[in-house]
């Protein structure tokens, strides 16, 4: 059955004691981890002083484990297709791999990324069967290697050290039962947790153990509860309540505190379409930019990167050079002036400013150029890297960008952050289509300061309702029903609102919908594949049904949309 197996329950030789954990039990372990992290979240948050004292390690580990369990739940439902109730469940490897992938994609913070590698270690160890004493030893050893390799500068006295101690304790356990190996790992981790202040001065100064390592002990204790029927008893780790003997070697230990005087930002993102060599270069580059660098993979082509740095734009730029980015998150540690709101210098004369517009189609490009914009060719092949490169080629100090719907919002944010520096201010305007971009460009005034100019252009774009007419390329389900290949589709924004078996009829209905809310000027930007006479027919329809509405028709030459429609 491949990654689906008949569930017979994890092997139990003594009541309450498991000798192996299958896919279903592994998922239950994940849920038990969630309960433990939820219960200990505030305790772990209070311990969080390294690498940044932002009191969120417990929250981050909980959010990451939630993402892991959610991904496994989705996979189980999809794979079983209702068969789970009949005793068919995914294998331990399938569940663990889904959890590792979910944790990598949903990782929060430094601790969350490291947690994802613990789950990846489990996934790689159970490729051939359930979790046993032997594979648990392999999982912890493998996870230790993955975590150490992922860190640009490994720091002792952290979750890394405690994970390695857990792996060593499991390896040296004389008993070959899963329950005893799990207990040895958890007890070894708990002992190492108590030693962390002696290894890391910043912990000793604050009177705490390492927060991420405390979260790891929760995970291992949850495994013990799955295998033995009850979890070990652990103390509450309260700040300032260390054992008397803890930290005696602190005078000889390095502080280990990162220099965060300039590390204003935590930057995280996902990468795809990359390879080990580019990931190694990315890890090196991020280490040049900041600290707390972690770059990990899920074993299936998705990578997650994390860094604390002063130059968030450079960190994003490094990711763009390494692969395809997604889920970019930039959080500030301190109150700073937002990068997007730096006020450009202006001496009262014409500003050193340019508008860069993305345009798909020769006709559309000519329209933007005639209105004074620099044009970057759009279309489906446009990448965020190409847009970033185009901005950097411009000599101007102020750049207003009209993306015109060419890239998703998260990629535009990444480009904007990466493009700004001390010598250039970049403002990306909210134009979701070329007709909105043309409306914005019509009110562009270089005599205003950049923020006022951008505001006026953004208002003009927002005041332009836009839609498009397309021909369906395949049978598909839309929010208004099922379309067949060749049907006319009318969209308002990105949403299909009209389906008609005849393209021209769909166009007329779409115009009726859009003009039903009023309008004084309609712009029709005709695509390369628009049928002959379609422009004249649509213009005539407007003239007959909506007296006094002005119609302007341009040849855009874009592919995909037969017509882009703007209503102002």
N, C-alpha and C positions, 0 to 999 in steps of 0.2 A: 504493500500500500504506500510505499515511499514515506512521506512525512505524515501519514495518517495511520494510526494503529488502533487495534481493538483494546479498549481500556479494561484491564483486569484489576486495577488498583495497584498502587505502589506496594512492593513486596514487604510484608510484615511478618516477622518471625517471633517477636515478643509483643504482647498487647501494648499498643501505644508507641511502639518503636518501629520505624521504617528502615529497611535496608536499601531501598532505592526510591527514586522520585521520578515519576513519569511526567508527561506533558501537563495533565490535569493538575497533578500535585504541585508542579512547578508554578503554574499560574496561581494556585492557592497560596504558595509561598510569596509571590509578588503582592498579593492582596494583604497578607500578614505583614509584609514590610510596610505597606501603606499605613496600616493601623499603627504600627510601631513608630513610624516617622511622624505621623499626625500627633500621637501622644507625646512624643519627645521634641516636637518642633520648637517650642519656646525655649526649652532647655538648651537645644543645640544653637539656636539663634543667639542666646545670651553668651555662649562660649566663643562666638565668632569675632576674633581679633586679627586673624591672619588669613590671607594676605592683606585684606582690607577690613577694618572694623565697621562693617555695614550691617551686621546683625541679620543676615539673610540666608546663612548656610542651611539651616533647617528647612526654611521655606523652599529654597532651591532644590534640595535633595528630594523633598516631598513632591514638588512639581515634576521633577524628572522621573521619579518612580511612577507617578500618575500617568505620564506620557507612555512609559514602558508598558504598564498594565493595560492601558487603553488600546495600544497597538496590538497586544496579544489577544485581547478580547475580540477585536475586529477580525484578526486573522482566524481565530477559532470559529467564529460564526460563519465566515466566508468559506473556510475549508470544510467544515462539517456539513454545511447546508442543511441543517436540521438533523444530521445523523448523530450529533452528540447525544441526543436523548436515547439513541439506540446503542450507545456504548462505544461509539467511534470518536476518538479525540486525536488532535495533532500530537506528534511525537514531542519528546522533551527538546530536541534540537529545534523543531519548528517554533515552539513556544519561546524558547530562549532567544532564538535569532530575531523573532518579532519584538521581544522586549528590548534587546540590544539596539535594534534599529529605531524603535520608538524613543528610547532614551537618548540616542544620538541626535535625532531630529528635534526632540523636545527638551534637550538639556538646558538647564538654567545655572549659570554661574560656573566657576571653577570646579566646585564639588560635584555638580551635576554631570559635567563632562567626564570626570573621573569615574563616577558611578556607572556611566554607560559602558566603560571598559571592564568593570567587574562583571556586568551582564554579558558582555561580549566574550569574556573568558569562559563563562559558563556555557555559552552557545557553542564555542569551538571545542569544548571538552566533551560535549554530549552528542557529537555528530553520529556516533554509532549505536547509541542506546541511552538508557535513563541515567540520571545522576546517581552515582554510587560513591563508595569511599574512594575508589581509585580515580574516578573522574572528578570528584570534588577536589582532590589534591591537585590534579592537572589544571582544573579551572582556576584555583587560587594562584598557582604558580604562573599560569599563562597571563592572568589579569595583572599580576605584579610586573611582568615584563612589559605588557602593553602600556601600563600607566607610566612606568619609568621612561620608556622610549618616547612617550607623547610629550614629556615635559622638556622645555628648553633648558631649565636649570632646576634639577630635582633638589628639593629641600627636605632634610631629615627632620623628624619630629612632626610629620604631617600624616595625612591619610596614606601616603605612599609607604612610609615606614611601618605603619600599623598593618597595612595589607601584606607587606612582605613578612612581618612577624606571624601573621595568621597563616600564611602559606607554609612557613617553616614549621610552625607548630603542627599543622595538619600532616606534613610530610614525616615528622618524627613521631607521630602518634603510634604506639605499639599495637593498638587495636585496629583491626581491619573492618570494623563495622562502620556504616555511614554515620550512625548516631554519635559514636565516640569520636570520629574524625571531625565531625561538625562541631562538637563540643570543644575539642582541643583547639580548633581554629578560633572559635569565639572567645575562649578563655585566653588564648595567646594574644588575640587582638585587644582584649580588655586590659591585660597586663601592659602591653605596649602603649595603650592609650594613657595609662597612668604615668608612663615615663616620658611622654612628649614634652612636658615643661622643661625637663632636664636637657632636652636636645634643641629647644628653640626658645631663645631668650625672651622674645615678645610674649610667649605664652606664660612664662614664669612671672614676668612683670605684671601681667594682668591677673595672675592667679587662676588660670584656666587650663584645661586640656584642649587638644585640637578639636575644633568643631566638626570638620569633615570626617575625622577618624571616629568621633562619637557616633556619627551617622552610620559609618561602616559597621560598628559593633551592633547597632540596631538590626542591620540586615543579617548579620551572622547569627545573632540571637534568635531572629525569626526563623532561620533555617534549623536551629536547634529545636525550637518548639515544634517544627514540622516533623522532625525525625525522632524526637524523644517524648513528645506529648506535652512538654512544658518548657518555658524559656528560663534561662539562668537568672538569678537575682543579681541586679546591678545597682550600685548607688546612684543617687541623683548627683550629677556633676554640676555643682553650684560654683559660680565665679568666686574666687578667694577662699575656697574650701578644699585646698590640696592636702594630700597626706604630708605629714611632717617631713618625711624623708625624701619627698619628691623634689627634684631639681637641685640636688646637692652638687651636681656637676655643671650647674648653669654658668658659673664663673669662667669655666673653661670652654663653654659653648659659644659659638658665634651668635650674634643677635638674630640673624636670619630675617629681619624685617626688611621688606623691599623698600626701595627709595620711591615713595609715592608723592613726593613734593610736586612733581609735574604730571602724575598719572591721574588726570582728571576724568578719564573715561574708561568704562568697561565696554569692549567691543566683542560681539559674537556674531558668527554667521555660519551657514552651511555651505559646503562646496560639493560640486559634482563635476563630471567630465575632466578629471585630473588624474595624476599618477603619483607614485611614491617619490619620484625625483622632484616633482614640482611641490609636493607637500613638504619635503625636506627643506627646500628653498624657502617656502612660506614660513616654516617654523623658525628658520634662521633670521629671516627678515623681521618677523614679529618680535623676536628677541632683541633685535637692534632698536626697535621702536619703544619697547616697554618691558614689563615683567609679567609674572603669572601666566606665561604662555603655555597653552595646552592645545594641541591639534590631534584629534583622534578620528578613527574611522569606525564604521559599523561592520566592516568585513565584506560589504556588498556594494561598495562604490560611493557611499555618502560619508562625508567628513564634516566635522564640527571644529571650529576654531574659536579660541578665547584669548584675549590679551587685555591688560591694563596699560593704558598709554596716554600720552598728552595729545598726540596727533591722530585723532580717530580717522581722519580722511586718508592718511598714509596707510593705516591698518586695512581699511577697506580696499584701497588701491592694491595693496599686496595680495589680497584675496582675488581681486579681479584678474591679476596676472597669473594666478595659480589655477583658476577654473571658473565654473559658472556658479555665481553666488545666489543665495536665497536666504530668507528669514534673517535679514540683517537687523541687529539690535544694538543700539548705542545708548548707554546710560551714563549719566554724569554722577561722579562721586561728590562733587562740590558745586556750589552755585556759581555758574559762569555765564557770561554773555553768550547767548545762542549764536552759533556760527553764521546762521542765515540772516542775523540781524545786525551784522557789522555795518556801520554807517559809512558809505563811500565818501571820499573827499570830493568836494565840488566847489569850484571857484566862481560860479555864477555864469560861466560860459558854457558852450556845448560840451557835454560830458564825453569822456573817452569810453563810449558804450557801443555795443553791437547787439543785434538780435540774431540768434542762431535758431533757425527753424528746420524741423525735420519734415521733409515732403516726399511723398511717394507718387511718382508720375512726372513726366517732363512738363506737362502743362501746369501742374501745381507748383513745381519748382520755379517756373518762370514767373508765376504770380507773386510768390514770396520774394523773389529777387527784385521784381519791379517795385515792390513796396519797401525795398531797402534792407531786406534781411539777407544774411549769409545762409545758404541752404546746405543741409546734409541730406543726402539721399536716404530715404526710408525704405519701407518694405519689410517683409518677413525676415530678411537676413540681417537687419540692423541689430547690433549688440550694444550692451552698455559700455564695453571697452571702446567701440568705435565712436560712441557719443563723447566719452571722456577724452579720447584723443583729439576729436574735432574741437572741443572747447579749448584744450591746451595749445592747439595750433594758432589760436586767435591771439593777436598782440594786444587786444583791448583789456583795460583794467576792469571794466564792468561788462558782464555777459548775461543777457536775458535769454533764456532758452524756452522755445515753444516746442515741446515734445510731440504734440499732436497725436497722442494715443499710440505712439510707436513702441513704448516700453511700459511694463507694469510699474506701479508706484514704488515698490520696494527697490527696484533697480534704479529708478530715478533718484531716490533718496541716496543710494550708494554713490551714484555719479556726482551728485551735488556735493556730498561730503568730501569725496576724493578730489574734486576739482578746485575747491576753495583753498586759497593760501594767503599769505601776507600781501601778495601782489595782485590778487585777482578776486573779485567778488562775483559769485555766480548765483543767479536767482532762476529757479525753474518754475515756470508758470503753469497753471492748471488747465491746459488746453487738451481736451480729450479727443479732438479730431482736427482735421485740416480746416474745416469751415470755422471752428472756434478760433483756430490760430489766425486765420485771415481777419476775423473780427477784432481780435486783440491787436494785431499789427496795425489796423486802421487807426487806432488811437495812440499809437506809440509817439512819444515826444521826448527827444533827447535834451530838451531844455529843462526838463524836470529832474530832480534828484532821482536816483535809481529806485528807491523804495516807492516813491509816488508814481513813477512811471509804471513800475511792476503792478502796483495796486490798480491803476486805471486799466491796464491791459487785462488783468485778471478779472476785473468786473465785467469788461466787455465780453470776455470768453464765457463767463458764467451766465451772462444775460442772453447768450445765444443757445437756444435749444437745438440739439442736433440729432439727426437720424441718418439712416442709410438704407438703401435698397439693394438686395442681393438675390442671387439665384442659388437655391439650395444645391449643394454638390452631392448630397447623399440623404438617405432617409434618416431622420433624427427626431428625437422628442424635445419639444421646446415648452416654455412656460404657457403657451397658448394652444398646445396640441402637437400632433405629429405632422411633420412635413415630409414630402416625397422629393426625390431628386428632380430638379428642374422647377420646383415651386418658387414663386416669388416670396421673399421674406422682407418684411418691413421692420426695422429696428429703431427704437428710440434709445439713444445711448448704446448700451451693450445688450439690451433686452429685446427679444423678438416680441412684437405686439401684433403683427399681421402675417397671416399665411394665406396665399391665394394661388390657385393652380396657374394663373396667368400673371406674369411679371408686371405688366403695365397696370393691371387692376390693383395689384398689391401696392404699387407706387401711388396711385390715386388715393387709395384708402389711407395710406400712411400720411400723405399730405393733409387729408381731412382731419386725422387725429391730431397732428402737430399744430395745425392752424386753428383747431377748435379752441385752443387756449389764447388765441389772439396772435397778432404779429403784423409788422409793417413792411418787413423786407425778407424775402426768401432768396437764399443763395443755393444754386444747384451746381455742384461740382461733378461733372460727368466723367465716368470711368472709361478705361480703354475698351472694355467689352460691352458698353451700353448699346442696346439695339438702336438702329437708325430711327430717327424721328422721336425717340423717347423724350428728349429734352423739350421739343416743341409741344408734344402731347401733354407733358406735365405742366408746362408754362400755361398752356391754354386752359387746362383744368383749373389752375389757380385763378386765372382771369375770369373764368365763368362763375366760379363759386365764391370768390373772396375779392370783392370789388375794392379797389384802392390799395391792394397789396402789391408792392413793387417786386419784380422778379429779375434776378441777375443770373445768367448762365455762363459758366466757365468750362473749358475743357481741361480736366485735371489729369487724365491719363493714368489714374491709379488702377491697380488690379484688385480684385476682390469685391469692392463696392462698385456696383453699377452706377450709383449716384450717392454722393454725400449731400445731405440737406441741412442747411442752417436757417433758423428762423429767429429774427431779431425783432 
